[in-house]
Amino acid sequence: MPKKIIVTTGDPAGCGPYITLKAIEELKGRDAQFFVIGDKQILSRFGFYKKSGKQVNLIALSTPGINKIKPGYVSKVSGLASISYIDCALKTMEERGIKRLVTAPLSKEAVQLNLPDFKGHSEYLADYFKCKIEMMMVSPKLKTVLFTRHIPFGKVPRYITESNLNRTFELVFESLKNIFKIKNPKIAVASLNPHAGRETFLGSEEKIICKAISGFAGNFYGPYPSDSLFTETAIKKHDCIIALYHDQGMIPFKLLSMKTGVNFTPGLPIIRTSPAHGIAADIMRAGGKPFVSTMVEAIKLALRLSI
């Protein structure tokens, strides 16, 4: 029986509609049934829509003003459409009992013109399901979790508490073991300060990290200096690396996996993946063709995993 999967097309001014259709076209023959949520007026702008459209069950919305959307130029309308696609996806998943969701990129700024408190796809889904989540970046080369995500760097140290670390450690371990089917996951933790500044003048954060790690002996290691943790040798020793802040994890991840990287959300009662990049507004404005490989990988990962 085909695996059912819902795909939202993201910001209609961005790359989402294009990469959604192209990825599904590339994946034809897979044992999957695709439900695509978007505005038909946007999808039909692409010449290959009629061909790839035959492979999907289109759940078409009629966003007011959608015909005024210009490629590469986000707006209040494109933000409204983006969040409407997510809301429709959640409703459809509940009605049809579907457990897999792939979200094409949206613009936080565009959505915030409609929902000022919007922080991102992941946080929106966590609020909907009333659960704690993490952000795990996945590629064939590396898995890394962002302990803190979209907060100012100056606020990161105050989040480094034993209870917060324990919650992240438990969720990451359970996801690797139960969803990725890794029998005995080995997880490295990055330090906040240079040279893993334990017992130095640099700060107390590493002492807190050590204390949290001691409760998960045999599975969590560190804290390690991040300037040596993302080397090929260190990556091969671990199933996942926990970065303490956004750029600590995302810079090496994108350098290693820009065209294969997927965002997976541990903690949700569904499988949710997304390409690990933004809406590619510059490419869309120039009439270019964004790469599709990350969307292909996001769909493949969602089909492979199960709750």
N, C-alpha and C positions, 0 to 999 in steps of 0.2 A: 504494500500500500504506500503510495507516495507520501513523503513528509510535507506537511503543509507549512508554509512560511510566509509571513507578511513582510513586505518591503515598503517603507515610506520613502518618498522621493526627495525629501529635504527642501531646502530653499529653492523655489522655482526659478530664481534668478541665478542660481549657482549651478554647479556641475551635477547635482543629484539626479535630476531627470535623465540626463544623458547617460551617466554611468550606470544607473539602474537598468535601463533598457539594454545597454550594451553588455552588461555583465550577465543578464539573464539569457541574452542571445548566445553568449559564449558557453553558457552552462546547459544548453539544450541537450536533452538526452539523460540528464540527471533524474534520479527518482525523487522528484519534487513537484509540488503544486504551488505556484506563486500567486499571491494576492498583492497586487501593487496599488498603493494609495497615492493619488495625486490629482491634478487638474488635467483633464484631457486636452484642453486648449494649449497647455504647455508641452505635454508629451507629443502631441501631433505636429509640433514645430520641427521635429527631427524626421528626416526623410525615411529613416529605417523603422519608424514607429509601426507602420502597418504590418511589417514582417515580424518584428519582435513582439508586437502586441498580441499576436496569435498564441503566444506561449504563456500569457498571463491572464489572470482574472482581474480586470481593472475595476477598482472601486473608485469611481470618479466623483470628485467634489466640484462644486461650482463656487469658487471663492469670488466674492464681489470685487470687481476691478482687476481680475487676474489678466485680462487681455492687455493691460497697460504695462505689464512687467517687461523690463528690458534685460537681456542677458548681462550679468555682471554688476547690476545696480540693485542692491537690496533696498527694501522700503518697508513701510508699515504693512502694506498689502502682502509682501512676500513673507514677512514675519507671521502674519495672521494665517496665511496658508500653511506654513511650516508646522505651526502648533496644532492647526486643525487636522493635519494628516496624522499626527501622533494621537490625538484624542480619538480619531476615527479608528486607528489601529488598535488601541486599547479596547474600545467597544467591540470591534470585530473579533478580537482574540477571545474576549469573554463569551461572546455569543456562539462562536464556533469551536471553542476549546482548543485554540491554536497556542502553542507554547514557544514558537520561534519568531523573533522580530529582528529585522535588519533595518537600521536607520541611516539613510543618506545624510550627508552633512547639512546643517542649517547654520544661519547666522544668529549668534546670541544677541547681537546689537539690534537686528531686525525684529526678533521676537520681543525684546525688551521694550520696543515702541508700543507693544500691546500688553505685555506682562512685565512691568518694571523689575520685579523680583526674580525673574527667570535667571537661573545660573547655568543651565545646560541640560542636554538630553538626559544624562545620567541622574542628575538631581531631581528632575521632573518625574522621571519614572520611579525613583525612590519615594518621592512624596505620594505618588499615586498608590503604590503598593504598601506604603507605610512600613518601610524596611530600611535597614542600614546596608550601604553598598560600598564597593571599592571600584577603582578604575584599573583594569589590567590590560596592558598593551601586549599583544601577542603577534609573533611572527615566527617563521621557521628557525630564526637565529636566537630569539630572545623573548622571554616573558618578563615584564617589569610592572610592578604595581606602584601607583602614586599614592603615598600615605596622605599627603595633603594635595589638593588639586587647584581650584581657582580662587586662591586667597593671596593677598600681598605677601611677599617674602618676609617682611618684617614681623608678620604674625605667626610664622611657622613654628618658632621655638615654643610658644605657649601651648601648641597642640601636642607637643611631644610629652605625653604623660604615659604612665604605665598602663592605665586603663584603656586609653585610646590605642596604644600599641597592641595590647592584648586582644582587643576587638578585631583589629586588622589582621593580626597573626592568625587568629582562629578562623576568620572568614577566608583568608587566602589559602590556608592549609586545607580546609574542607573543600574548597573549590578545586584545587589541584588534585586532591584525592578522589573526590566523588564525581566531578564533572569531566576533568581531563584524564581521569583513570590512571594517575601516577601513584603507584603503590605506596611509596615512602618518600614524599617530596622533600627536597633539600632547598632551603630558602635562605638567601643572603640578605642582610640588611645594611644599607649604606649609613655612613656617619653624616652628621650635619656639618661638623667642623673639619677643617683641613687635617689630614693625617690621623683621622679618627681620634680627635683631641682628648682622649681619656687621660686623667691624671695630669693634665697640663692646665695652663692658664686660659685655654680657649673656651671652656664652657662646661656645663654639667650635663648636657643632653646625652652624651655617650654613656654616662653612668646610668641614666634612666633606661636607655636602650638595652644595656647589658642586663639590668635587672629583669626587664620584660623577657628577654631572650632566655634567661635562666629557667623560666617556667615552661619552656618548650625545648628542653635539651634533646639534642639529636636531630632536630629538624630545622632549627633556625641558627644562623651563624653570623658573627660580626660583633659590633659594627665595623665595616671596612671603609677605608678611604675611597671615595667615589672616583678619584682619578686613576685608580687601578682596578676597580671592581668591574668596569664594563669592558675589560680586555677579553680577547677570545679565550684565553686560558681560564680566566675566572668564570666566564659565562658557562663554559662547558661543565664546570664543577657543580653548578646549581640549576635547579628546575625553574627558579624564579628569583628576581631581585626586587627588593622593596626599596624604592627611592623615597626620600623624606619630603621632597617638594617637586612641583611640576617639572621645571626645566632640568633638574638633576636626572630625572628619568627620561624625559622626552627628547633631549638633545642627542644622547647616544642612541636612543631607540630609532629616531628618524635618520640618523647617519647610517645606521646598520640596516634599516628596514623601511625606507621611505615608500617603496612601491609594493610592499607586501604586508605592511603593518595593519593590524586590526585592533579595535577597541572592544574589549569584552567587559561586561558588568557583573562581577560576582555579587551575590547577595539577593538578586531578584528571583522571584518564583518562576521566571521564564528565562529562556536563552535570548540574550540581546547582544548583537554585535553591530559594529559600525566601522567604516573606513577611518584610519587614523590620520585624517587630514581635514582641512577646511573646505569651503565652498568653491575655491579656485576662481574667485571673481575676476582676477586679472586675465586669466586664460579665456573665460567666457566673454569678457568685454572685447577681447581681441579676435573673437571668432575662432579660437583654437579648439583643439580636441584634448580634453583632460585624460590622463591615463586611467584605465579601468581596472587595473590589476588589484588594487586594494578592495574594491567593491566585490570583485570575484572572490577574493580570499575571505571577506566578511561573510558572504553567503555560504561558502564552503565550510567555514568554521561553524556557523550556526546549524548547518545540516549535520555536521559530524558530532556535535555535542548534544547532550540531553540532560534534563533535570531528573 
